[in-house]
């Protein structure tokens, strides 16, 4: 070993040669993917088969297909490769190391050193791990010089880090830093992880790639390479073409399994031991392999009594199960007695690794096989006739106590448990149902129906798009998990009715671009469960139709479609009726006649239908045909999609509509369109016009006809900036005729003092009103008196929860009258934007904020006022008493330089407000010292607080 600082060029060359020798050594290039007891050898040179790779964006959406060659050409640092179990992530990294060692790829020649590291075996520092796995314990280059090499070579060193999902970062913080603080090392990193753990790495990846599926041809090629003889390969391939699924048409489920390299290899192994088998599911494959290993190799331990052999197999299951809950995939000799070791190694259920180790390590051949073995054991415990074993089984289930763990950490365990026993499945679903109910108490509700009517509005008000999207994703992932578990476990004799209660009131999102096999099985064999769902969401994307048009090869065949036929087959001619179906059509630059027919076939299955059209100019002029095909349509949302007069007239004919939302529509309002026919839509309960082109005459017409919508309880008119005095006409109808309104949102709509005065005159009639949002309207001088009168009359609205006042120069004169807010004890949102509040009024506002009547306040908007640091300091103190505050807006249009005292007070406020989610400080000028204090305070929120600073 060289002395520190004495490293030579020869030492570096030796390191390169040692790595090349290791990667080209048969032990690395050839390996048993299923353990040595299965005579299948995988050769990285002759057996390797390319899988599809997908480049993904930050939103986790696939957008470009890659080959291994393209990946290496476009490599960015760090690169995160995600994929489900058995998708070939390890093999891919090994292939890259081998290509480098053999000089077979020009893009790899820029790397001086390449280190392939199995993260499951990383126990110490980076240097120690490299020496243990790739070199020797006492290597000629010492740690200090090794780290100098990494610094000097920078991006010319490539680390291939395999299996972050099995990595214990506390054992090797240097490797964790190499991934997440790569700017310090500047070495190139490719790290693989399973899909369920990608969330912990996505933030750090410059390039995110997902391992896709094997094509049918690649799967056949892999079978031929692995089995090597035409007799075995031909026999397996012929079976794959037969009907093999309880749920599906010929070959479909096997095709699904054969997209995963691991399952192809397992199928090959089973074919070598059994001439016929029926691979319905993942569990079937693993179960057949498990039984084949145990049965085939029993003779090797024939001197052992059957009881000893049986207990050893049970112990293997216990090891696997405990390992899953402890995130343990390497087992030590003390975990395994001598007798059990003989059985487990002889059967091939576990493998023993001794190379370059003082103490041997035992592992299952693949993490998925450990998860299957654990699931098999858990199923046995839950269905045992011995009460103590059942109790043990339930004790494991009690550890899975939140939705996150169900859909990520323990998903595979639960999948294989359900796949091993229908009786265990019933107990699993019961436990998941209880967990779901309990989880809803510790996070924002997954469904408005889970709230009391008193609290529904408040919860909905604070769910911004990101938060609502996250909750929807979690709920859907949870429901999909249960469907997947049922599919894995179900046989023809299963009792399906007992699961109906679980699905009642829940929602399901179906990705129509890739409908999983288990969803098809759910519709076919659990139709009553499907009908119990509250809502099914389908998104259809017309992007491919744009590509066809641009290529100049667009066909005019009436049966050409973008909507996939598989989606149609799920819903058409169905023997049950869905409660609600929500269909989104997005990015349709062209709509084919076949798509309209397909929509009709899908829509006829729902009792009520919601249709959302977004950024789809291809529907312009064809919306009439689409709406005619949508029976039972109740909700219609049209965004960024121009409408013709015929389109608008058709909307006006949909008298069953309960919700209409038009957003970002800038086409001219033509005579005889929607506005002219809106009085016919007498069943509408929710009306939203947001950023649509409207002049004063149109606004006047809307004002005349909107009064006929007697069932309207939610009205939102936003960003109507060219309507002149039209809002006065609208105000007369809305405030005097629509007395059942719950919510009124008139945001940036040219609201005048006259319109506000009409509101004041009729406010006593709006006894149901609990949300009044007049923000982003700037009142003229004629509005000052009306604003003061509105504040004076707040006492007649004791149920008010949202109160966003319009802006006005001199609005501060109304501050003293805001004592009326004491009559609104349920107020959760208050807006005083652009009220020209100065330091002198800050004390008045501060005294108001300490009132107990505002204890439920969650959102406070004080943007664009006129306070100095002294005024802001006066206000921040009382705000610390409002413990439920979630959103604060202190933005300033003009740049504002806060004093040091104010910055420290702001940091203290952030720390004290435990519920704070967002704080807007646009226009505030902070230096590095200020930001350090604010970010330190932000850490108390576990980085869940959003700080918006321009």
Buried (B, 14 or more C-beta within 10 A) or exposed (E): EBEEEEBEEEBBEBBEEBBBEBBBEEEBBBBBBBBBBBEBBBEBEEBBBBBBBBBBEEEBEBEEEBEBEBBBEBBEBBBBBBBBBBBBBBBBBBBBBBBBBBEEBEBBEEBBBBBBBBBBBBEEBBBBBBBBBBBEEEBBBBBEBBBBBBEEBEBBBBBBBBBBBBBBBEBBEBBBBBBBEBEEBBBBBBBBBBBBBBEBBBEBBEBBBBBBBBBEEBBBBBBBBBBEEEEBBEBBBEBBEEEBBBBBEEBBBBBBBBBBBBBBBBBBBBBBBEEEBEBBBBBBBBBBBBEBBBEBBBEBBEEBEEEBBEBBBBBBBBBBBBBBBEEBBBBEEEBBEEBBBBBBBBBBBBBBEEEEEEEBBBBBBBBBBBBBBBBBBBBBBBBBEEEEBBEBBEEBBEEBBBBBBBBBBBBBBBBBBBBBBBEBBBBBBBBBBEBBEEBBEEEBBBBEEBBEEEEBBBBEBBBBEEEEEBBBEBBBBBBBBBBBBBBBBBEEEBEBEEBBEBBEBBBBBBBBBEBBBBBBBBBBBBBBBBBBBBBBBBBBBBEBBBEBEEEEEBEEEEEBBBBBEEBBBBBBEBEEEBBBBBBBBBBBBBBBBBBBBBBBBBBBBBEBBBBBBBBBBBBBBBBBBBBBBBBBBBBBBBBBBBBBBBBBBBBBBBEBBBBBBBBBBEBEBBEEBBBBBBBBBEBBBBBBBBBBEBBBBBBBBBBBBBBBBEEBBBBBBBBBEEBEEBBBBBBBBBBBBBBBBBBBBBBBBBBBBBBBBBBBBBBEBBEEBBBBBBBBBBBEEEBBBBBBBBBEBBEBBEBBBBBBBBBBBEBBBBBEBBBBBBBBBBBBBBBBBBBBBEBEBBEBBBEBBEBEBBEBBBBBBBBBBBBBBEBBBBBBBBBBBBEBBBBBBBBBEEEBEBEEEBBBBBBBBBBBBEEBBBBBBBBBEBEEEBBEBBBEBBEBBEEEBBBEBE
